[in-house]
């Protein structure tokens, strides 16, 4: 696996207003997922992502990149062995995949993502 960047999350105090900004400026396509309180974006041929609600763990100004992996739990163990800190263990995103979060040794918040196989 080449561990490419596959997803980006941008903190949003108001995800609908922020998604309108990026749609107006860059023409991104957005989808509001009300049951999750989340908005996804597609940025042309580039990496897509979402607008994540602002929280204590995800303050204003936070941009999180997600790296693809074939095993979130194993990668989180590798992160910890190398000096990183696990923030969120492996969790499920229904019908999408699994993810986890860590902070690298210089305190950057990074995500891991393992997609489910496409039917």
Biopython code that builds the backbone (N, CA, C, O; Angstrom):
import numpy as np
from Bio.PDB.StructureBuilder import StructureBuilder

atoms = [
    (1, "UNK", "N", (0.843, -1.186, 0.000)),
    (1, "UNK", "CA", (0.000, 0.000, 0.000)),
    (1, "UNK", "C", (0.882, 1.241, 0.000)),
    (1, "UNK", "O", (1.902, 1.287, 0.687)),
    (2, "UNK", "N", (0.483, 2.248, -0.776)),
    (2, "UNK", "CA", (1.312, 3.457, -0.886)),
    (2, "UNK", "C", (0.964, 4.537, 0.136)),
    (2, "UNK", "O", (1.618, 5.580, 0.163)),
    (3, "UNK", "N", (-0.039, 4.318, 0.970)),
    (3, "UNK", "CA", (-0.416, 5.242, 2.048)),
    (3, "UNK", "C", (-0.612, 6.679, 1.557)),
    (3, "UNK", "O", (-0.059, 7.624, 2.119)),
    (4, "UNK", "N", (-1.403, 6.820, 0.508)),
    (4, "UNK", "CA", (-1.668, 8.149, -0.051)),
    (4, "UNK", "C", (-2.677, 8.917, 0.805)),
    (4, "UNK", "O", (-3.431, 8.331, 1.583)),
    (5, "UNK", "N", (-2.672, 10.224, 0.643)),
    (5, "UNK", "CA", (-3.665, 11.076, 1.301)),
    (5, "UNK", "C", (-4.969, 10.917, 0.529)),
    (5, "UNK", "O", (-5.008, 11.104, -0.687)),
    (6, "UNK", "N", (-6.045, 10.567, 1.252)),
    (6, "UNK", "CA", (-7.307, 10.255, 0.594)),
    (6, "UNK", "C", (-8.476, 11.132, 1.038)),
    (6, "UNK", "O", (-9.553, 11.059, 0.445)),
    (7, "UNK", "N", (-8.290, 11.956, 2.064)),
    (7, "UNK", "CA", (-9.415, 12.735, 2.587)),
    (7, "UNK", "C", (-8.852, 13.897, 3.399)),
    (7, "UNK", "O", (-7.811, 13.768, 4.045)),
    (8, "UNK", "N", (-9.545, 15.024, 3.360)),
    (8, "UNK", "CA", (-9.144, 16.203, 4.130)),
    (8, "UNK", "C", (-10.379, 16.727, 4.855)),
    (8, "UNK", "O", (-11.458, 16.798, 4.268)),
    (9, "UNK", "N", (-10.230, 17.096, 6.128)),
    (9, "UNK", "CA", (-11.329, 17.708, 6.868)),
    (9, "UNK", "C", (-10.940, 19.111, 7.303)),
    (9, "UNK", "O", (-9.847, 19.344, 7.819)),
    (10, "UNK", "N", (-11.864, 20.040, 7.082)),
    (10, "UNK", "CA", (-11.678, 21.440, 7.446)),
    (10, "UNK", "C", (-12.671, 21.759, 8.562)),
    (10, "UNK", "O", (-13.862, 21.478, 8.429)),
    (11, "UNK", "N", (-12.189, 22.344, 9.659)),
    (11, "UNK", "CA", (-13.068, 22.720, 10.774)),
    (11, "UNK", "C", (-14.061, 23.785, 10.328)),
    (11, "UNK", "O", (-13.718, 24.702, 9.581)),
    (12, "UNK", "N", (-15.295, 23.647, 10.798)),
    (12, "UNK", "CA", (-16.329, 24.602, 10.410)),
    (12, "UNK", "C", (-17.233, 24.933, 11.592)),
    (12, "UNK", "O", (-17.833, 24.042, 12.195)),
    (13, "UNK", "N", (-17.326, 26.229, 11.921)),
    (13, "UNK", "CA", (-18.297, 26.664, 12.931)),
    (13, "UNK", "C", (-19.704, 26.528, 12.360)),
    (13, "UNK", "O", (-20.643, 26.187, 13.080)),
    (14, "UNK", "N", (-19.848, 26.797, 11.058)),
    (14, "UNK", "CA", (-21.122, 26.682, 10.347)),
    (14, "UNK", "C", (-20.815, 25.984, 9.026)),
    (14, "UNK", "O", (-20.399, 26.626, 8.061)),
    (15, "UNK", "N", (-21.019, 24.678, 8.984)),
    (15, "UNK", "CA", (-20.598, 23.895, 7.818)),
    (15, "UNK", "C", (-21.336, 24.291, 6.542)),
    (15, "UNK", "O", (-20.754, 24.237, 5.458)),
    (16, "UNK", "N", (-22.598, 24.687, 6.647)),
    (16, "UNK", "CA", (-23.335, 25.072, 5.438)),
    (16, "UNK", "C", (-22.807, 26.387, 4.876)),
    (16, "UNK", "O", (-22.659, 26.523, 3.662)),
    (17, "UNK", "N", (-22.524, 27.347, 5.736)),
    (17, "UNK", "CA", (-21.965, 28.625, 5.273)),
    (17, "UNK", "C", (-20.571, 28.419, 4.689)),
    (17, "UNK", "O", (-20.244, 28.989, 3.648)),
    (18, "UNK", "N", (-19.747, 27.606, 5.356)),
    (18, "UNK", "CA", (-18.389, 27.387, 4.860)),
    (18, "UNK", "C", (-18.399, 26.613, 3.545)),
    (18, "UNK", "O", (-17.604, 26.899, 2.651)),
    (19, "UNK", "N", (-19.294, 25.637, 3.425)),
    (19, "UNK", "CA", (-19.363, 24.892, 2.167)),
    (19, "UNK", "C", (-19.839, 25.794, 1.028)),
    (19, "UNK", "O", (-19.400, 25.626, -0.109)),
    (20, "UNK", "N", (-20.728, 26.746, 1.314)),
    (20, "UNK", "CA", (-21.156, 27.701, 0.288)),
    (20, "UNK", "C", (-19.975, 28.552, -0.165)),
    (20, "UNK", "O", (-19.827, 28.817, -1.358)),
    (21, "UNK", "N", (-19.133, 28.984, 0.776)),
    (21, "UNK", "CA", (-17.940, 29.757, 0.434)),
    (21, "UNK", "C", (-17.071, 28.988, -0.567)),
    (21, "UNK", "O", (-16.696, 29.533, -1.605)),
    (22, "UNK", "N", (-16.749, 27.725, -0.260)),
    (22, "UNK", "CA", (-15.872, 26.950, -1.139)),
    (22, "UNK", "C", (-16.547, 26.612, -2.470)),
    (22, "UNK", "O", (-15.876, 26.506, -3.497)),
    (23, "UNK", "N", (-17.862, 26.443, -2.453)),
    (23, "UNK", "CA", (-18.592, 26.221, -3.703)),
    (23, "UNK", "C", (-18.549, 27.478, -4.566)),
    (23, "UNK", "O", (-18.289, 27.401, -5.767)),
    (24, "UNK", "N", (-18.802, 28.632, -3.957)),
    (24, "UNK", "CA", (-18.790, 29.897, -4.702)),
    (24, "UNK", "C", (-17.408, 30.226, -5.253)),
    (24, "UNK", "O", (-17.288, 30.677, -6.392)),
    (25, "UNK", "N", (-16.369, 30.005, -4.461)),
    (25, "UNK", "CA", (-15.014, 30.393, -4.864)),
    (25, "UNK", "C", (-14.379, 29.374, -5.802)),
    (25, "UNK", "O", (-13.769, 29.752, -6.803)),
    (26, "UNK", "N", (-14.517, 28.068, -5.487)),
    (26, "UNK", "CA", (-13.784, 27.039, -6.225)),
    (26, "UNK", "C", (-14.661, 26.069, -7.005)),
    (26, "UNK", "O", (-14.144, 25.210, -7.720)),
    (27, "UNK", "N", (-15.981, 26.194, -6.880)),
    (27, "UNK", "CA", (-16.875, 25.314, -7.617)),
    (27, "UNK", "C", (-16.960, 23.895, -7.075)),
    (27, "UNK", "O", (-17.367, 22.981, -7.792)),
    (28, "UNK", "N", (-16.575, 23.703, -5.805)),
    (28, "UNK", "CA", (-16.635, 22.365, -5.220)),
    (28, "UNK", "C", (-18.080, 21.892, -5.141)),
    (28, "UNK", "O", (-18.993, 22.688, -4.920)),
    (29, "UNK", "N", (-18.278, 20.592, -5.322)),
    (29, "UNK", "CA", (-19.588, 19.977, -5.135)),
    (29, "UNK", "C", (-19.685, 19.538, -3.679)),
    (29, "UNK", "O", (-18.748, 18.943, -3.146)),
    (30, "UNK", "N", (-20.814, 19.828, -3.035)),
    (30, "UNK", "CA", (-20.973, 19.465, -1.627)),
    (30, "UNK", "C", (-22.227, 18.630, -1.428)),
    (30, "UNK", "O", (-23.174, 18.702, -2.211)),
    (31, "UNK", "N", (-22.212, 17.842, -0.372)),
    (31, "UNK", "CA", (-23.383, 17.061, 0.023)),
    (31, "UNK", "C", (-23.519, 17.166, 1.535)),
    (31, "UNK", "O", (-22.587, 16.849, 2.274)),
    (32, "UNK", "N", (-24.682, 17.612, 1.989)),
    (32, "UNK", "CA", (-24.956, 17.728, 3.419)),
    (32, "UNK", "C", (-25.542, 16.408, 3.914)),
    (32, "UNK", "O", (-26.545, 15.936, 3.379)),
    (33, "UNK", "N", (-24.926, 15.816, 4.923)),
    (33, "UNK", "CA", (-25.395, 14.561, 5.510)),
    (33, "UNK", "C", (-25.933, 14.914, 6.894)),
    (33, "UNK", "O", (-25.211, 14.877, 7.890)),
    (34, "UNK", "N", (-27.208, 15.253, 6.927)),
    (34, "UNK", "CA", (-27.816, 15.807, 8.142)),
    (34, "UNK", "C", (-27.746, 14.855, 9.324)),
    (34, "UNK", "O", (-27.490, 15.286, 10.448)),
    (35, "UNK", "N", (-27.971, 13.555, 9.087)),
    (35, "UNK", "CA", (-27.977, 12.609, 10.210)),
    (35, "UNK", "C", (-26.609, 12.481, 10.882)),
    (35, "UNK", "O", (-26.519, 12.021, 12.021)),
    (36, "UNK", "N", (-25.549, 12.885, 10.187)),
    (36, "UNK", "CA", (-24.200, 12.849, 10.758)),
    (36, "UNK", "C", (-23.709, 14.242, 11.156)),
    (36, "UNK", "O", (-22.647, 14.374, 11.766)),
    (37, "UNK", "N", (-24.484, 15.295, 10.809)),
    (37, "UNK", "CA", (-24.027, 16.658, 11.083)),
    (37, "UNK", "C", (-22.737, 16.968, 10.342)),
    (37, "UNK", "O", (-21.836, 17.603, 10.892)),
    (38, "UNK", "N", (-22.646, 16.518, 9.089)),
    (38, "UNK", "CA", (-21.390, 16.565, 8.333)),
    (38, "UNK", "C", (-21.695, 16.960, 6.897)),
    (38, "UNK", "O", (-22.770, 16.661, 6.377)),
    (39, "UNK", "N", (-20.751, 17.629, 6.264)),
    (39, "UNK", "CA", (-20.871, 17.990, 4.857)),
    (39, "UNK", "C", (-19.618, 17.527, 4.139)),
    (39, "UNK", "O", (-18.502, 17.826, 4.563)),
    (40, "UNK", "N", (-19.808, 16.793, 3.042)),
    (40, "UNK", "CA", (-18.666, 16.341, 2.246)),
    (40, "UNK", "C", (-18.454, 17.282, 1.073)),
    (40, "UNK", "O", (-19.369, 17.993, 0.657)),
    (41, "UNK", "N", (-17.224, 17.278, 0.541)),
    (41, "UNK", "CA", (-16.949, 18.046, -0.672)),
    (41, "UNK", "C", (-16.124, 17.221, -1.643)),
    (41, "UNK", "O", (-15.341, 16.355, -1.252)),
    (42, "UNK", "N", (-16.326, 17.521, -2.933)),
    (42, "UNK", "CA", (-15.504, 16.959, -4.001)),
    (42, "UNK", "C", (-14.824, 18.134, -4.671)),
    (42, "UNK", "O", (-15.474, 19.089, -5.098)),
    (43, "UNK", "N", (-13.504, 18.049, -4.758)),
    (43, "UNK", "CA", (-12.706, 19.153, -5.297)),
    (43, "UNK", "C", (-12.157, 18.762, -6.666)),
    (43, "UNK", "O", (-10.951, 18.569, -6.822)),
    (44, "UNK", "N", (-13.035, 18.648, -7.649)),
    (44, "UNK", "CA", (-12.596, 18.290, -8.993)),
    (44, "UNK", "C", (-11.868, 16.961, -9.002)),
    (44, "UNK", "O", (-12.357, 15.974, -8.452)),
    (45, "UNK", "N", (-10.694, 16.934, -9.629)),
    (45, "UNK", "CA", (-9.888, 15.716, -9.719)),
    (45, "UNK", "C", (-9.063, 15.478, -8.458)),
    (45, "UNK", "O", (-8.447, 14.422, -8.310)),
    (46, "UNK", "N", (-9.048, 16.442, -7.558)),
    (46, "UNK", "CA", (-8.223, 16.335, -6.356)),
    (46, "UNK", "C", (-8.867, 15.507, -5.263)),
    (46, "UNK", "O", (-9.933, 14.920, -5.447)),
    (47, "UNK", "N", (-8.207, 15.475, -4.138)),
    (47, "UNK", "CA", (-8.693, 14.759, -2.963)),
    (47, "UNK", "C", (-9.923, 15.473, -2.420)),
    (47, "UNK", "O", (-9.929, 16.699, -2.306)),
    (48, "UNK", "N", (-10.954, 14.723, -2.087)),
    (48, "UNK", "CA", (-12.151, 15.287, -1.485)),
    (48, "UNK", "C", (-12.042, 15.290, 0.027)),
    (48, "UNK", "O", (-11.013, 14.923, 0.595)),
    (49, "UNK", "N", (-13.121, 15.711, 0.667)),
    (49, "UNK", "CA", (-13.079, 15.755, 2.119)),
    (49, "UNK", "C", (-14.405, 16.160, 2.705)),
    (49, "UNK", "O", (-15.465, 15.892, 2.141)),
    (50, "UNK", "N", (-14.326, 16.817, 3.859)),
    (50, "UNK", "CA", (-15.533, 17.224, 4.540)),
    (50, "UNK", "C", (-15.301, 18.395, 5.470)),
    (50, "UNK", "O", (-14.167, 18.756, 5.786)),
    (51, "UNK", "N", (-16.409, 18.977, 5.900)),
    (51, "UNK", "CA", (-16.386, 20.068, 6.862)),
    (51, "UNK", "C", (-16.811, 19.483, 8.201)),
    (51, "UNK", "O", (-17.948, 19.041, 8.372)),
    (52, "UNK", "N", (-15.881, 19.489, 9.141)),
    (52, "UNK", "CA", (-16.048, 18.859, 10.440)),
    (52, "UNK", "C", (-16.463, 19.907, 11.468)),
    (52, "UNK", "O", (-15.883, 20.992, 11.494)),
    (53, "UNK", "N", (-17.455, 19.612, 12.321)),
    (53, "UNK", "CA", (-17.853, 20.593, 13.332)),
    (53, "UNK", "C", (-16.704, 20.954, 14.275)),
    (53, "UNK", "O", (-15.876, 20.108, 14.615)),
    (54, "UNK", "N", (-16.667, 22.197, 14.684)),
    (54, "UNK", "CA", (-15.672, 22.664, 15.649)),
    (54, "UNK", "C", (-16.009, 22.070, 17.016)),
    (54, "UNK", "O", (-17.152, 22.132, 17.469)),
    (55, "UNK", "N", (-14.994, 21.494, 17.666)),
    (55, "UNK", "CA", (-15.117, 20.946, 19.020)),
    (55, "UNK", "C", (-13.840, 21.293, 19.777)),
    (55, "UNK", "O", (-12.926, 21.897, 19.217)),
    (56, "UNK", "N", (-13.779, 20.913, 21.039)),
    (56, "UNK", "CA", (-12.551, 21.140, 21.817)),
    (56, "UNK", "C", (-11.373, 20.398, 21.192)),
    (56, "UNK", "O", (-10.251, 20.905, 21.182)),
    (57, "UNK", "N", (-11.628, 19.195, 20.668)),
    (57, "UNK", "CA", (-10.570, 18.405, 20.038)),
    (57, "UNK", "C", (-10.302, 18.839, 18.604)),
    (57, "UNK", "O", (-9.262, 18.501, 18.037)),
    (58, "UNK", "N", (-11.225, 19.580, 18.017)),
    (58, "UNK", "CA", (-11.145, 20.002, 16.624)),
    (58, "UNK", "C", (-11.424, 21.509, 16.552)),
    (58, "UNK", "O", (-12.463, 21.920, 16.037)),
    (59, "UNK", "N", (-10.497, 22.339, 17.070)),
    (59, "UNK", "CA", (-10.755, 23.781, 17.148)),
    (59, "UNK", "C", (-10.746, 24.463, 15.779)),
    (59, "UNK", "O", (-10.314, 23.890, 14.778)),
    (60, "UNK", "N", (-11.231, 25.690, 15.769)),
    (60, "UNK", "CA", (-11.188, 26.515, 14.559)),
    (60, "UNK", "C", (-9.755, 26.537, 14.038)),
    (60, "UNK", "O", (-8.804, 26.658, 14.811)),
    (61, "UNK", "N", (-9.614, 26.418, 12.730)),
    (61, "UNK", "CA", (-8.288, 26.464, 12.115)),
    (61, "UNK", "C", (-7.653, 25.104, 11.915)),
    (61, "UNK", "O", (-6.560, 25.007, 11.356)),
    (62, "UNK", "N", (-8.326, 24.046, 12.364)),
    (62, "UNK", "CA", (-7.774, 22.702, 12.209)),
    (62, "UNK", "C", (-8.100, 22.151, 10.826)),
    (62, "UNK", "O", (-9.253, 22.172, 10.396)),
    (63, "UNK", "N", (-7.084, 21.664, 10.142)),
    (63, "UNK", "CA", (-7.252, 20.934, 8.889)),
    (63, "UNK", "C", (-6.591, 19.579, 9.107)),
    (63, "UNK", "O", (-5.407, 19.507, 9.438)),
    (64, "UNK", "N", (-7.353, 18.512, 8.922)),
    (64, "UNK", "CA", (-6.851, 17.162, 9.172)),
    (64, "UNK", "C", (-6.770, 16.393, 7.866)),
    (64, "UNK", "O", (-7.746, 16.327, 7.119)),
    (65, "UNK", "N", (-5.609, 15.810, 7.588)),
    (65, "UNK", "CA", (-5.469, 14.944, 6.416)),
    (65, "UNK", "C", (-5.622, 13.498, 6.867)),
    (65, "UNK", "O", (-5.251, 13.141, 7.985)),
    (66, "UNK", "N", (-6.172, 12.676, 5.988)),
    (66, "UNK", "CA", (-6.355, 11.253, 6.256)),
    (66, "UNK", "C", (-5.509, 10.454, 5.281)),
    (66, "UNK", "O", (-5.533, 10.686, 4.073)),
    (67, "UNK", "N", (-4.761, 9.509, 5.834)),
    (67, "UNK", "CA", (-3.872, 8.653, 5.065)),
    (67, "UNK", "C", (-4.515, 7.274, 4.958)),
    (67, "UNK", "O", (-4.978, 6.717, 5.953)),
    (68, "UNK", "N", (-4.538, 6.734, 3.751)),
    (68, "UNK", "CA", (-5.122, 5.408, 3.546)),
    (68, "UNK", "C", (-4.209, 4.323, 4.118)),
    (68, "UNK", "O", (-2.984, 4.398, 4.020)),
    (69, "UNK", "N", (-4.834, 3.328, 4.711)),
    (69, "UNK", "CA", (-4.106, 2.185, 5.262)),
    (69, "UNK", "C", (-4.935, 0.932, 5.036)),
    (69, "UNK", "O", (-6.138, 1.014, 4.793)),
    (70, "UNK", "N", (-4.299, -0.220, 5.114)),
    (70, "UNK", "CA", (-5.056, -1.464, 4.977)),
    (70, "UNK", "C", (-5.444, -2.047, 6.333)),
    (70, "UNK", "O", (-6.140, -3.061, 6.391)),
    (71, "UNK", "N", (-4.997, -1.411, 7.439)),
    (71, "UNK", "CA", (-5.367, -1.861, 8.775)),
    (71, "UNK", "C", (-5.164, -0.701, 9.755)),
    (71, "UNK", "O", (-4.036, -0.383, 10.131)),
    (72, "UNK", "N", (-6.257, -0.085, 10.155)),
    (72, "UNK", "CA", (-6.185, 1.089, 11.028)),
    (72, "UNK", "C", (-5.540, 0.752, 12.370)),
    (72, "UNK", "O", (-4.666, 1.481, 12.837)),
    (73, "UNK", "N", (-5.963, -0.338, 12.987)),
    (73, "UNK", "CA", (-5.437, -0.694, 14.310)),
    (73, "UNK", "C", (-3.935, -0.950, 14.267)),
    (73, "UNK", "O", (-3.204, -0.481, 15.140)),
    (74, "UNK", "N", (-3.468, -1.685, 13.268)),
    (74, "UNK", "CA", (-2.035, -1.957, 13.137)),
    (74, "UNK", "C", (-1.261, -0.667, 12.904)),
    (74, "UNK", "O", (-0.199, -0.465, 13.494)),
    (75, "UNK", "N", (-1.784, 0.203, 12.051)),
    (75, "UNK", "CA", (-1.100, 1.475, 11.785)),
    (75, "UNK", "C", (-1.039, 2.343, 13.034)),
    (75, "UNK", "O", (-0.031, 3.008, 13.273)),
    (76, "UNK", "N", (-2.109, 2.348, 13.838)),
    (76, "UNK", "CA", (-2.093, 3.120, 15.084)),
    (76, "UNK", "C", (-1.046, 2.580, 16.055)),
    (76, "UNK", "O", (-0.395, 3.353, 16.759)),
    (77, "UNK", "N", (-0.884, 1.270, 16.095)),
    (77, "UNK", "CA", (0.165, 0.681, 16.944)),
    (77, "UNK", "C", (1.544, 1.116, 16.459)),
    (77, "UNK", "O", (2.423, 1.420, 17.265)),
    (78, "UNK", "N", (1.731, 1.146, 15.129)),
    (78, "UNK", "CA", (3.005, 1.598, 14.559)),
    (78, "UNK", "C", (3.273, 3.059, 14.908)),
    (78, "UNK", "O", (4.403, 3.437, 15.217)),
    (79, "UNK", "N", (2.217, 3.878, 14.853)),
    (79, "UNK", "CA", (2.328, 5.295, 15.214)),
    (79, "UNK", "C", (2.801, 5.429, 16.655)),
    (79, "UNK", "O", (3.715, 6.200, 16.948)),
    (80, "UNK", "N", (2.176, 4.678, 17.544)),
    (80, "UNK", "CA", (2.527, 4.752, 18.964)),
    (80, "UNK", "C", (3.974, 4.310, 19.203)),
    (80, "UNK", "O", (4.696, 4.940, 19.975)),
    (81, "UNK", "N", (4.396, 3.232, 18.542)),
    (81, "UNK", "CA", (5.779, 2.750, 18.674)),
    (81, "UNK", "C", (6.783, 3.795, 18.210)),
    (81, "UNK", "O", (7.891, 3.878, 18.741)),
    (82, "UNK", "N", (6.394, 4.596, 17.215)),
    (82, "UNK", "CA", (7.298, 5.600, 16.644)),
    (82, "UNK", "C", (7.245, 6.935, 17.379)),
    (82, "UNK", "O", (7.929, 7.880, 16.987)),
    (83, "UNK", "N", (6.436, 7.027, 18.446)),
    (83, "UNK", "CA", (6.413, 8.255, 19.234)),
    (83, "UNK", "C", (5.174, 9.103, 19.077)),
    (83, "UNK", "O", (5.097, 10.185, 19.659)),
    (84, "UNK", "N", (4.188, 8.641, 18.299)),
    (84, "UNK", "CA", (2.933, 9.364, 18.162)),
    (84, "UNK", "C", (1.976, 9.001, 19.289)),
    (84, "UNK", "O", (2.252, 8.103, 20.085)),
    (85, "UNK", "N", (0.848, 9.705, 19.350)),
    (85, "UNK", "CA", (-0.161, 9.491, 20.382)),
    (85, "UNK", "C", (-1.494, 9.173, 19.727)),
    (85, "UNK", "O", (-1.949, 9.913, 18.856)),
    (86, "UNK", "N", (-2.120, 8.088, 20.134)),
    (86, "UNK", "CA", (-3.430, 7.729, 19.599)),
    (86, "UNK", "C", (-4.482, 8.638, 20.224)),
    (86, "UNK", "O", (-4.569, 8.755, 21.446)),
    (87, "UNK", "N", (-5.270, 9.273, 19.382)),
    (87, "UNK", "CA", (-6.349, 10.161, 19.828)),
    (87, "UNK", "C", (-7.682, 9.434, 19.782)),
    (87, "UNK", "O", (-8.505, 9.577, 20.687)),
    (88, "UNK", "N", (-7.896, 8.654, 18.731)),
    (88, "UNK", "CA", (-9.134, 7.905, 18.567)),
    (88, "UNK", "C", (-8.794, 6.530, 18.022)),
    (88, "UNK", "O", (-8.141, 6.432, 16.983)),
    (89, "UNK", "N", (-9.220, 5.456, 18.698)),
    (89, "UNK", "CA", (-8.966, 4.127, 18.166)),
    (89, "UNK", "C", (-9.811, 3.890, 16.915)),
    (89, "UNK", "O", (-10.623, 4.732, 16.532)),
    (90, "UNK", "N", (-9.610, 2.755, 16.298)),
    (90, "UNK", "CA", (-10.370, 2.414, 15.094)),
    (90, "UNK", "C", (-11.866, 2.503, 15.360)),
    (90, "UNK", "O", (-12.370, 1.943, 16.334)),
    (91, "UNK", "N", (-12.576, 3.222, 14.473)),
    (91, "UNK", "CA", (-14.026, 3.339, 14.558)),
    (91, "UNK", "C", (-14.611, 3.128, 13.174)),
    (91, "UNK", "O", (-13.943, 3.329, 12.160)),
    (92, "UNK", "N", (-15.870, 2.720, 13.150)),
    (92, "UNK", "CA", (-16.561, 2.403, 11.907)),
    (92, "UNK", "C", (-17.329, 3.605, 11.372)),
    (92, "UNK", "O", (-17.949, 4.350, 12.130)),
    (93, "UNK", "N", (-17.277, 3.781, 10.056)),
    (93, "UNK", "CA", (-18.152, 4.720, 9.354)),
    (93, "UNK", "C", (-19.063, 3.833, 8.515)),
    (93, "UNK", "O", (-18.599, 3.252, 7.534)),
    (94, "UNK", "N", (-20.347, 3.705, 8.865)),
    (94, "UNK", "CA", (-21.222, 2.761, 8.177)),
    (94, "UNK", "C", (-21.175, 2.896, 6.653)),
    (94, "UNK", "O", (-21.243, 3.996, 6.106)),
    (95, "UNK", "N", (-21.057, 1.760, 5.996)),
    (95, "UNK", "CA", (-21.046, 1.654, 4.530)),
    (95, "UNK", "C", (-19.891, 2.389, 3.867)),
    (95, "UNK", "O", (-19.918, 2.593, 2.653)),
    (96, "UNK", "N", (-18.886, 2.791, 4.623)),
    (96, "UNK", "CA", (-17.784, 3.577, 4.062)),
    (96, "UNK", "C", (-16.429, 2.959, 4.373)),
    (96, "UNK", "O", (-15.664, 2.652, 3.458)),
    (97, "UNK", "N", (-16.123, 2.773, 5.657)),
    (97, "UNK", "CA", (-14.822, 2.235, 6.036)),
    (97, "UNK", "C", (-14.569, 2.422, 7.517)),
    (97, "UNK", "O", (-15.500, 2.602, 8.303)),
    (98, "UNK", "N", (-13.311, 2.377, 7.888)),
    (98, "UNK", "CA", (-12.903, 2.555, 9.283)),
    (98, "UNK", "C", (-11.867, 3.665, 9.353)),
    (98, "UNK", "O", (-11.124, 3.902, 8.401)),
    (99, "UNK", "N", (-11.831, 4.348, 10.507)),
    (99, "UNK", "CA", (-10.850, 5.417, 10.666)),
    (99, "UNK", "C", (-10.337, 5.459, 12.092)),
    (99, "UNK", "O", (-10.937, 4.883, 12.999)),
    (100, "UNK", "N", (-9.230, 6.142, 12.279)),
    (100, "UNK", "CA", (-8.652, 6.414, 13.584)),
    (100, "UNK", "C", (-7.877, 7.714, 13.494)),
    (100, "UNK", "O", (-7.541, 8.165, 12.398)),
    (101, "UNK", "N", (-7.590, 8.321, 14.637)),
    (101, "UNK", "CA", (-6.867, 9.593, 14.667)),
    (101, "UNK", "C", (-5.662, 9.495, 15.591)),
    (101, "UNK", "O", (-5.689, 8.792, 16.602)),
    (102, "UNK", "N", (-4.602, 10.215, 15.222)),
    (102, "UNK", "CA", (-3.419, 10.275, 16.075)),
    (102, "UNK", "C", (-2.784, 11.650, 15.974)),
    (102, "UNK", "O", (-3.079, 12.425, 15.064)),
    (103, "UNK", "N", (-1.905, 11.936, 16.924)),
    (103, "UNK", "CA", (-1.059, 13.129, 16.851)),
    (103, "UNK", "C", (0.362, 12.653, 16.639)),
    (103, "UNK", "O", (0.839, 11.751, 17.328)),
    (104, "UNK", "N", (1.035, 13.269, 15.678)),
    (104, "UNK", "CA", (2.428, 12.908, 15.427)),
    (104, "UNK", "C", (3.308, 13.519, 16.521)),
    (104, "UNK", "O", (2.800, 14.260, 17.363)),
    (105, "UNK", "N", (4.612, 13.229, 16.530)),
    (105, "UNK", "CA", (5.479, 13.741, 17.601)),
    (105, "UNK", "C", (5.546, 15.268, 17.697)),
    (105, "UNK", "O", (6.002, 15.799, 18.710)),
    (106, "UNK", "N", (5.092, 15.987, 16.645)),
    (106, "UNK", "CA", (5.083, 17.449, 16.711)),
    (106, "UNK", "C", (3.662, 17.996, 16.861)),
    (106, "UNK", "O", (3.408, 19.166, 16.573)),
    (107, "UNK", "N", (2.735, 17.142, 17.315)),
    (107, "UNK", "CA", (1.373, 17.495, 17.715)),
    (107, "UNK", "C", (0.417, 17.790, 16.559)),
    (107, "UNK", "O", (-0.616, 18.424, 16.775)),
    (108, "UNK", "N", (0.731, 17.348, 15.342)),
    (108, "UNK", "CA", (-0.203, 17.485, 14.224)),
    (108, "UNK", "C", (-1.245, 16.382, 14.309)),
    (108, "UNK", "O", (-0.908, 15.218, 14.527)),
    (109, "UNK", "N", (-2.521, 16.748, 14.135)),
    (109, "UNK", "CA", (-3.601, 15.769, 14.129)),
    (109, "UNK", "C", (-3.696, 15.157, 12.737)),
    (109, "UNK", "O", (-3.859, 15.872, 11.749)),
    (110, "UNK", "N", (-3.593, 13.828, 12.664)),
    (110, "UNK", "CA", (-3.617, 13.108, 11.393)),
    (110, "UNK", "C", (-4.616, 11.964, 11.515)),
    (110, "UNK", "O", (-4.743, 11.352, 12.576)),
    (111, "UNK", "N", (-5.325, 11.677, 10.425)),
    (111, "UNK", "CA", (-6.266, 10.568, 10.411)),
    (111, "UNK", "C", (-5.765, 9.416, 9.570)),
    (111, "UNK", "O", (-4.955, 9.591, 8.659)),
    (112, "UNK", "N", (-6.258, 8.238, 9.890)),
    (112, "UNK", "CA", (-6.031, 7.041, 9.090)),
    (112, "UNK", "C", (-7.382, 6.576, 8.583)),
    (112, "UNK", "O", (-8.384, 6.694, 9.288)),
    (113, "UNK", "N", (-7.422, 6.047, 7.361)),
    (113, "UNK", "CA", (-8.688, 5.603, 6.779)),
    (113, "UNK", "C", (-8.480, 4.313, 6.009)),
    (113, "UNK", "O", (-7.546, 4.194, 5.215)),
    (114, "UNK", "N", (-9.357, 3.345, 6.250)),
    (114, "UNK", "CA", (-9.369, 2.098, 5.508)),
    (114, "UNK", "C", (-10.748, 1.960, 4.868)),
    (114, "UNK", "O", (-11.728, 1.712, 5.569)),
    (115, "UNK", "N", (-10.839, 2.118, 3.544)),
    (115, "UNK", "CA", (-12.148, 2.016, 2.900)),
    (115, "UNK", "C", (-12.630, 0.573, 2.832)),
    (115, "UNK", "O", (-11.831, -0.358, 2.725)),
    (116, "UNK", "N", (-13.940, 0.402, 2.897)),
    (116, "UNK", "CA", (-14.510, -0.918, 2.649)),
    (116, "UNK", "C", (-14.435, -1.187, 1.151)),
    (116, "UNK", "O", (-14.506, -0.252, 0.353)),
    (117, "UNK", "N", (-14.291, -2.453, 0.757)),
    (117, "UNK", "CA", (-14.273, -2.768, -0.680)),
    (117, "UNK", "C", (-15.580, -2.334, -1.332)),
    (117, "UNK", "O", (-16.655, -2.453, -0.743)),
    (118, "UNK", "N", (-15.471, -1.838, -2.536)),
    (118, "UNK", "CA", (-16.664, -1.418, -3.284)),
    (118, "UNK", "C", (-17.379, -2.659, -3.812)),
    (118, "UNK", "O", (-16.732, -3.589, -4.292)),
    (119, "UNK", "N", (-18.725, -2.680, -3.725)),
    (119, "UNK", "CA", (-19.480, -3.860, -4.215)),
    (119, "UNK", "C", (-19.413, -3.987, -5.721)),
    (119, "UNK", "O", (-19.989, -4.916, -6.289)),
]
sb = StructureBuilder()
sb.init_structure("model")
sb.init_model(0)
sb.init_chain("A")
sb.init_seg("    ")
for serial, (resi, resn, name, xyz) in enumerate(atoms, 1):
    if name == "N":
        sb.init_residue(resn, " ", resi, " ")
    sb.init_atom(name, np.array(xyz, "f"), 0.0, 1.0, " ", f" {name:<3s}", serial, name[0])
structure = sb.get_structure()
